[in-house]
Structures are given as C-alpha cells and as structure tokens.
C-alpha cells in the first residue's frame, strides 16, 4: 500500500466489486416529495441564516434555484441509495446549510437527493467511476424534468451545484437548457468547485457565455479554489463533454471568476461583508468518512467571515 496518507484513504473507500447494473440502488421517483432533499415545503438546514439581521423567504419567491449537492458518500459501493437514515444524507443536510442557504432570502430552493457516485469514482482508473457518475446524472436529469414540469410553474430559475454537483450541473445545462426554450427562463448557473477547462468551454456551453459581471444573465459563473500554497501539478480529474468522458490535468487554464471582484485575475480581493455558515454539533464530526449511519445530532450554525479570496487559474 502506498505511503501517501491520501492514497491509503482511497484504498479504504475503494469499492470491492466492479460497477454492475444488477447491483445499483433502486431508481428514485421524484414525483414523491420524500425523494427530495429540499423544497420550500421541507423545513431544513437550507433555511439557516448567518445572523439575526438576515431574513428568510421560504416560498412565493419570483425565482427558483435547482441545487445539486456535492459528494457526501464514502462507502465501498459505487452509488448511494439515498436512504435518509444514512450518513450520506446527513452530509447533504449540512451542505444545504453551508451552500444552498445563500439563496433562502431570494429563491425557492429545490434540491434532489440522488444516487451520488462515491468519492473514489473520481480516482478510478477503469470505467467504473464514469458509470457511477452516469447513474448519478440520470437522477439529476429525472429530477430536473419533474422540477420543470411539476414544481417550477414557469418561473425563472438558477442552476447551482458544487463539486460532483457542479460536474453534473455542467452536463445538465448542456443537455437540457443550452439552445432550448428553457434558456429563456434560465437566469444563470453557479457551477462551483469543479473545473471547466477553457479549451472545452465552447463544446459544453456553445450558446451560454461566461459571466463577466455580477448582473449578467443567461451565463455560467464558475470558480474552483484550494488552500493557499496547494499545488496540483500532477493531479488529474474526470471531465464530461458531449462526446464523452476524458481525464484532464488540473494544471491547465480553467474558467474562473472571483465572486468578490468579478474579475479573472490572481490578486487578493476583500469583502468584509461576506459571511458563511459553518455547521457544528457536539456529537458529530464532518470529517469522519467511515461512519455509515445518520447520527441524529442537532446541528447549530456559526457565522464565519471570509473576507479575502485569491484565485489561481492554472
């Protein structure tokens, strides 16, 4: 086994069997509201606010957001079964509080729980990880169809996704929004935390421009960040294009806009008014990747001020 601690961790979460259509979890029915992680009618962490000065508008907003959460599944199976008694769903709840809550004073929040691909999928050297992500995408497309046909009521909408959710959102926009009638109601997409190589941008989004201003519409807003000093010189990751999957080096020019300044530079920019929500619980450790069951711990949320952002684009 490699000495690198991260490689050791990957070995511990690596599925033991190849991906198989015969062993995939049951297909969710998104007409059943129980298969959604968040809707305006489901009270949850998406309605957390960073301080008492912020307000929440749970429903009757003029705009919807369709939010796709990131990876929270670390079991030795290729896809989760969206069981809400499992640890993967507890992580989904926390992500709703940390991420989707930013929309809770302006948008009706809709978020499907889906058969997300396990974390190892992004490091798989065979086709199993790609197949697991293909299955996850099927749920996203299915839930989006229900969202548009039964829940959205012809309102303008935003697409938001982070990490695995960002990757799946890229594909959803290409297949369901780009150059369709839905593009007339498409406000913008926040596809965050998953790279979009500049060389492939026109392939994936031929009719949707990159955002260059905070008030752009019909556009893509994207950024990917790591801690200061981190290097990805040898890292690679999966990327989806209309002609199929590829494995892309992370050290290349990517689409990225700093949301503090709306510029594409590598300078530090400040916004002292920016606040983030961090979930806390006495009996819960978000970094415990090996726990399988939902702890049931009551979460509190604290405010964290991140006033400076610097983006590196290669």
N, C-alpha and C positions, 0 to 999 in steps of 0.2 A: 504494500500500500504506500502511496506517495507520502513524503514527509510534510508537504504543504498542508496546513490545517484545513484550508478550504477544500482541497481535493479529498481529504479524509471525510469531511462533512458530506460532500457529494456522494461518496461511496455509501454512506449511511442512509441516504434518502433515495438511492437509485432503485427503481422498480426491478424486481427479480425476474419478471417474465416480459417477453415482447408484447407490444400493443396488439390487442386482438378485438375484433368486432364482437366476438362472443362473450367477452368479459366486461364490456363497457357498462356504466351505470344506466339506469332507466332514463328515457327521454323526458324532460320536464314539459308539462303543459302550462304555457304561460297565460292561458285564459283563466287559470286558477291563481288567484292573487297570492296564495301561500308560497308560490314558487318565485316570488319577487323578494328581493332584499329590502327594497324601499319603494314606497309610493306615498303620495300625500296622505293616504288613509292609514298607513302603518307608522305608528309612533316609534321612533328610533333615534339613534345617535346622529343621523343626518340633520337633526334639529338642534344640535348643540350650538351654542354661541360662545365667542371668546370673552365676552363681558356683558354686564347688565345694560350697557348702552346700546347693544345691538338688538334688533328685533327679528322676529321670525314670521314669515308668511307661508304657512304650510300648503295652502291651496289657493285657487282663484287668481293665480298669477297669469300674466299675459303670455309668458314664455315657459316652456318645459325644458328640462335637461334630462337626457338619457345618459346615465353614468355607468361605466364599466369598470369594476373594481380590479385592482392588481392581484398578483399571486399571493394566496394565503394557505396553499395546500402543499404539504411536505411529506405526505405518506408515500409508501413504496407501491403506489398504484399510479397509472398514467393520468387518470382523471378523477376528480372528486364526484361524490354522489349527491351534493347539495343538501345533505342532511343537516338540519339546523341545530341538532344536538352535538355537532362535531366542532372541533377547534377551528377548522377552516372557516366556518360561518362566524365564529367569534371574531376572527381576524377581519372578516368582511364588515362586521358591525363597527369595529374600530376604524377601519378605512372610511366608512361612511362619516364618522365623526371628524376624522382628520382631513378628509378631502372633499366629500360631497357637500358638507355643511357650508362651504363657501357660497353655495347657491341658495341658501334657505331663506333669504330675505327678498329674492327676486324671481325665483323659478319654482315650478312644481317639479319635485325630484322623483325620477323613476329609475330604479336600478335592478336589473335582473340578477338573481343568484344563478350561476351557471356551472356546468361541469368543467371547471377550470383545469388546465393542464398542470401537472405537478411541477414544482420548481426545477427538478432535474431535466425536464424537457428541453430547456434552453441550452443544455450542455451535452445532450445526447448526440453521439456521433453516427447513429444509424438513422432510420426514418421514423422511429417510434415517437420522438418528441414532436415532429411535424404532424404526425397523425393525431396525437393528443391535442395539439393546438387547432387542427382542423375540426375536431369534435367540439372543442370549446367554441369555435366560431359558429358552428351550426346552431348552438343555443343562442348566441348573440343575435344572429340573423332572425331566428324564430321569434325571440322576444321582441326584437325591434319591429317585426311585422305586426305583432299584437299591439305594441305601443302605438304604432301609426294608425292601425285600423280600429282600435277599441278604446284607447286611453287619451290620445293626443288631441282629438277634437279640432283638427286643422289649425292648431296654434303653431307659431314659430317655435323652433326647437334648437337646442345646443347639444352637441355630442361631446362627452368628456370621458377620458379614460387615462389610466396611469399604468405604466409597466406592461404586464400582459394585457391589461385593459386598453392601453394605448395602441399596442400592436393589433389587437382585434378591431379597435375603432378605425384604424387606417384601412383595413380590409373592408369593413362595413361601409365606410364612406365611398370607397371605390366602387363597390358593387351595388349599393342601394341608393346613393344620393348623387354622386357625380353624373352630370348630364341627364338627370331625371326631373320629373315635375316636383319632386320633394326639394330640389335645390332652391326653389322659390321661397320655401319656408325655413331653409337652413340658415341659422344665424352665424354660427362658426363652430369650430371643433377645437377643443383643448386636448391634444394628443401628447401627453407628457410622459417623460421617463422612459421612452423607447425611441431609439434613434431613427431618423429619416435621412438616409444618405442623400445629399444634394443631387448626385448623379441620377437618382431614380425618382426624383420628385415628380417630374412630368409624366412618368409612367404610371404612377399611382394616382395622382391628382391632376389630370390633364386640363380640367376646367375649373379648378379651385385654386386660387392664388395663395401664396404665403402672406400672412399678416405682416404689415409694416407699420400699423398704427393701432392704438388702443380702441378706436371706434370703427375699425374695419368690420364688414360683414361678409358672408359667403367666403370664408377664409379658413386657413389652418394656422393654429397657434401651437407651437411645439418648443419644448426645451428638454434637455437631459443634463443633470448635474451629478457631480460626485463631490466628496470632501476635498478640501484644498490639499494639493500635493499628490493626489492619487493619480497613478499612471495606468493607461490601458493599452500600452504599446503592442502587446501580444494577444489581447483579448479579441474574440470573435463572437458573433451572435446571429441567430436566425433572423431573416427578414423576408416578408411576403411581398411579392409583386404579382401582377396579373398573369404572368407566365409561369408562376410557381415560386417555390422557396429557394432562397440562396443563403449562404453563410458569409456574413460580411465582417470585415475587420472594423473594430471600433475606432481605430486611429485613421479616420478619414473625415472630410468635411461633411457636417450634418446641418440640417435645418434647425435653427435655434434662435429664439427671441427672448431677451431678458424682460420679464414681466414688470420689473421696477422701472425700466427706462424705455422699453420697446425699441431697443437698439440691438444690432448684431455685432457687438464688439466684445472684447475680453476684459473690459475695465470693471472695477467695483462700482456698484451703484447702490445708493441708500434710499430707504423709505421707512422712516421711523414710525409711520402709522400702521405698518403691516403687522398683523397678529396671526398666530397659528394656534390651533387647538392640539394639545397633547393629552391622550387618554392615560389615566392612572388607575390602578386598583391594587389593594393590599395583597390579594391572593392571586395576582395574575402577572405573568412575565411574558411580554410580547415576543421576546427572543427565544422562548422555549419552542424550538421547531419540532420536537419529538412528541409532544402531547397531542392526543387524538380527540379528546372529549372537550366539549364546552365547559368552562369552569363555573359558569353561572355567576361569576363575581360582578358585583355592581361597580360600574366604572364612574369615576369622576373625571372632569376635564380641567386642565390648567391652560393658561394662556402663555404662549411663548412668543417673544418678539424677535423676529429675524429681520434685521434692518438693512443687511448688506448682502448683495448677490453678485458673484462674478461667474461668468460663463466661459468655458473653453470650447472652441468649436472644431478642434481636430483631435 
